[in-house]
Amino acid sequence: MGPIRRTAGIEVTDSDLRVAIVQSQFGSFRVLRTAEIAGFASMSEEAKRDALRTLVKRHALHRMQVY
């Protein structure tokens, strides 16, 4: 069995922020979960920070590679 890796991809659109958590093993990929923060671009800096902090805690992104 090869190593199982979990990776988080972040996409910033015109107004939203999207995150996808992907698991890979032997060259095959599987999306485990996705999350979206609607209206991210129009939030204040403090609200953005709080929303990202909540997202990181909820999905344990600090233990993953983030691209």
Secondary structure, 3 states (H helix, E strand, C coil): CCCCEEEEEEEECCCCEEEEEEEEECCEEEEEEEEEECCHHHCCHHHHHHHHHHHHHHHCHHHCEEC
